[in-house]
Amino acid sequence: MNPVVVVGGGLSGLAAAVSLSSRRIPVLLLEQRKSPGGRAYSFVDESTGTVIDNGQHVLIAGYSRTMEFLGTIGARGLVAVQPVPELLFHHPVRGFCSFRLPLLPSPLHFLAGVVTTGLFSPADKLRMLRAGFALRSSRPVEGTGETVESWLDSLGQSPETKRSFWEPLAVAVMNEHLETASAVVFIRALRTAFLSGARGSALAIPTVGLNELYVDPARAYIERCGGVVRCSADVTGSVAEGGKISGIRLKEGETIGCSAVILAVPSYRAAGLLPDALRESGFLACASSIPLSPIVSVHLWFRGDVMPQDVLGVVGRRIQWVFNRRKISREKGEGGHLSVVISAARAFVGMENDELARIALEDLRSVFGAVIGDATHAVVIREKRATISCAPDVEPLRPGSITPLPNLFIAGDWTGTGYPATIEGAVMSGQHCADLAAGLTGGIAGGAA
Ligand SMILES: Cc1cc2nc3c(=O)[nH]c(=O)nc-3n(C[C@H](O)[C@H](O)[C@H](O)COP(=O)(O)OP(=O)(O)OC[C@H]3O[C@@H](n4cnc5c(N)ncnc54)[C@H](O)[C@@H]3O)c2cc1C
């Protein structure tokens, strides 16, 4: 029996291949690069010998599909979940402020979090409670074109609540600013985070590099089940016969037979890999025009430990979130290592490395003062195509998993999952495509390796 071919070894492709493998369905994963991982990978920084990620990735406990995926591949213990959900911010005037959601039934936990935080004035606390209740009662309506900013304005949110709370949250979840991000998608993501149980919004942070967290374990799981992961395999197209996809073409000229195909490549690659007739019919033509949003990460090393906190949201500065790698990861070494993130980074992505490191240091000094000396080493990573831009007019362009060919499916964080372009969306879409392909092949459900 020909295998189900998964094209692309990012989170969605690996999740699809793991799900198929768990049902003992023969699978072949083809990845263009030397190693799987896609937009979420780690590598060794030669100067320090530290394993660093291409960008800090954060999950929440409510990402149920991702947690299930990590459980299947035996990596669930490699993320540290906060015992009590808490976001810590530094506000330019109010200083360090915690937003802590005690383990009470929803929405009481949100109410308690708003009442007890020092982040808001009393008037803003009332505004936040209003938004919290709206989040609970509103059902996202597709196609309204509403941005997060206009939704917040309709709920009477002040400029200060937008700046101190909503903007840091929007850039983290949506990789977009309030005035651009889709309200429907944001509301859906927040409902998962804040209303899916008291622990749902707890941060779940990888304690190891992303390759060790999920790339290597997923590959090992697939191979243990008899599947094949083939890297440096550049797919250039596919072949359809009798109304079905029958083969995948590689750059070297080889054509591989398949029972079904899951295309798990980025939005701007998918249309080019369709069989000629399907591509010429215009299917997925708009996928390549979906706008993308960059993320800039600056890793900084210091002589000493410069930050007591694990994770910090930085309000009203250019940097947005700071991660204390020495505390949150199992990495060894002397001194401090911070990972500083600027999401929705269009204004920054074109800057020189020195300039970006200078901005990160300046903003860190505005929080921690002179304890932030010169960095002993800096690494800047620009992901120019980090995610799609989850704007309201992008939603209609995100395709479903099903295509006109009954054995061809589309996966990826950019597809129409209803969620922002996140790990959870990628895993969800990969698993959904695996279910559809398994339905065709009559694979056995369950049966872990
Ligand atoms: C810096 C950064 C920070 C992020 N932070 C977070 C976060 O904190 N939380 C969160 O939930 N999400 C985060 N994300 C988003 C998350 O990384 C993505 O949603 C996820 O990795 C997307 O996975 P994917 O499988 O859909 O796509 P991809 O990872 O892009 O995988 C597609 C794969 O297809 C391969 N491919 C492409 N063309 C071909 C071809 N012709 N032949 C064979 N293979 C091909 C590519 O090489 C790639 O491996 C972040 C992303 C970035 C870049």
The ligand as a Tripos MOL2 file, in Angstrom:
@<TRIPOS>MOLECULE
LIG
   53    58     1     0     0
SMALL
NO_CHARGES

@<TRIPOS>ATOM
      1 C1          9.7390   33.6520   16.0310 C.3       1 LIG1
      2 C2          8.4330   32.9260   16.1910 C.ar      1 LIG1
      3 C3          7.8280   32.8850   17.4310 C.ar      1 LIG1
      4 C4          6.6200   32.2140   17.5860 C.ar      1 LIG1
      5 N1          6.0610   32.1450   18.8340 N.ar      1 LIG1
      6 C5          4.9600   31.3830   19.0180 C.ar      1 LIG1
      7 C6          4.4380   31.1910   20.3210 C.ar      1 LIG1
      8 O1          4.9760   31.6930   21.3210 O.2       1 LIG1
      9 N2          3.3200   30.4150   20.4760 N.ar      1 LIG1
     10 C7          2.7080   29.8350   19.3960 C.ar      1 LIG1
     11 O2          1.7120   29.1210   19.6050 O.2       1 LIG1
     12 N3          3.1830   30.0060   18.1300 N.ar      1 LIG1
     13 C8          4.2850   30.7560   17.9200 C.ar      1 LIG1
     14 N4          4.7940   30.9160   16.6580 N.ar      1 LIG1
     15 C9          4.0700   30.3150   15.5250 C.3       1 LIG1
     16 C10         4.4480   28.8390   15.3090 C.3       1 LIG1
     17 O3          5.8380   28.6900   15.2240 O.3       1 LIG1
     18 C11         3.8030   28.3790   14.0060 C.3       1 LIG1
     19 O4          2.4150   28.5300   14.1170 O.3       1 LIG1
     20 C12         4.1030   26.9300   13.6450 C.3       1 LIG1
     21 O5          5.4550   26.6210   13.7950 O.3       1 LIG1
     22 C13         3.6600   26.6870   12.1970 C.3       1 LIG1
     23 O6          3.8310   25.3280   11.8630 O.3       1 LIG1
     24 P1          3.3710   24.8230   10.4180 P.3       1 LIG1
     25 O7          3.6430   23.3730   10.3630 O.co2     1 LIG1
     26 O8          1.9910   25.2850   10.1510 O.co2     1 LIG1
     27 O9          4.2970   25.5980    9.3520 O.3       1 LIG1
     28 P2          5.8770   25.5690    9.1480 P.3       1 LIG1
     29 O10         6.5570   25.5100   10.4660 O.co2     1 LIG1
     30 O11         6.2070   26.7270    8.2620 O.co2     1 LIG1
     31 O12         6.1820   24.2120    8.3960 O.3       1 LIG1
     32 C14         6.1530   24.0770    7.0000 C.3       1 LIG1
     33 C15         7.2840   23.1420    6.5780 C.3       1 LIG1
     34 O13         7.1570   22.8940    5.1830 O.3       1 LIG1
     35 C16         8.4660   22.8170    4.6480 C.3       1 LIG1
     36 N5          8.3710   23.0150    3.1960 N.ar      1 LIG1
     37 C17         8.0690   24.1600    2.5410 C.ar      1 LIG1
     38 N6          8.0950   23.9560    1.2160 N.ar      1 LIG1
     39 C18         8.4090   22.6500    1.0250 C.ar      1 LIG1
     40 C19         8.6060   21.8620   -0.1280 C.ar      1 LIG1
     41 N7          8.4840   22.3610   -1.3560 N.pl3     1 LIG1
     42 N8          8.9480   20.5560    0.0290 N.ar      1 LIG1
     43 C20         9.0910   20.0100    1.2810 C.ar      1 LIG1
     44 N9          8.9070   20.7460    2.4080 N.ar      1 LIG1
     45 C21         8.5820   22.0440    2.2850 C.ar      1 LIG1
     46 C22         9.2080   23.9190    5.3810 C.3       1 LIG1
     47 O14        10.6120   23.7600    5.2860 O.3       1 LIG1
     48 C23         8.6710   23.7420    6.7930 C.3       1 LIG1
     49 O15         9.4600   22.8460    7.5360 O.3       1 LIG1
     50 C24         5.9900   31.6000   16.4720 C.ar      1 LIG1
     51 C25         6.5980   31.6650   15.2160 C.ar      1 LIG1
     52 C26         7.8090   32.2960   15.0740 C.ar      1 LIG1
     53 C27         8.4720   32.3320   13.7170 C.3       1 LIG1
@<TRIPOS>BOND
     1     1     2 1
     2     2     3 ar
     3     2    52 ar
     4     3     4 ar
     5     4     5 ar
     6     4    50 ar
     7     5     6 ar
     8     6     7 ar
     9     6    13 1
    10     7     8 2
    11     7     9 ar
    12     9    10 ar
    13    10    11 2
    14    10    12 ar
    15    12    13 ar
    16    13    14 ar
    17    14    15 1
    18    14    50 ar
    19    15    16 1
    20    16    17 1
    21    16    18 1
    22    18    19 1
    23    18    20 1
    24    20    21 1
    25    20    22 1
    26    22    23 1
    27    23    24 1
    28    24    25 2
    29    24    26 1
    30    24    27 1
    31    27    28 1
    32    28    29 2
    33    28    30 1
    34    28    31 1
    35    31    32 1
    36    32    33 1
    37    33    34 1
    38    33    48 1
    39    34    35 1
    40    35    36 1
    41    35    46 1
    42    36    37 ar
    43    36    45 ar
    44    37    38 ar
    45    38    39 ar
    46    39    40 ar
    47    39    45 ar
    48    40    41 1
    49    40    42 ar
    50    42    43 ar
    51    43    44 ar
    52    44    45 ar
    53    46    47 1
    54    46    48 1
    55    48    49 1
    56    50    51 ar
    57    51    52 ar
    58    52    53 1
@<TRIPOS>SUBSTRUCTURE
     1 LIG1         1 GROUP 0 **** ****
